[in-house]
Amino acid sequence: MNFFATSTGFFGVSPSTDQLIVLNLAAILVGTTFNAPQKVLKWGGVVVAVITSTCAIWCTNH
């Protein structure tokens, strides 16, 4: 029950609106580029989405 009373979420992360926007845009990027015939576009979109999502969640902005 203490887990629900804390301000942090799963893995100690409490996502803000900006982080959720970045995650949604990353999902759109993967959804639009994953069926591309060129492997550079396909895997490039996945790599960019993973990097931006990871940074949006765990990088701190001062």
Secondary structure, DSSP 8 states (H G I E B T S, - for coil): -HHHHSS--GGG----HHHHHHHHHHHHHHHHHTT-SSHHHHHHHHHHHHHHHHHHHH----
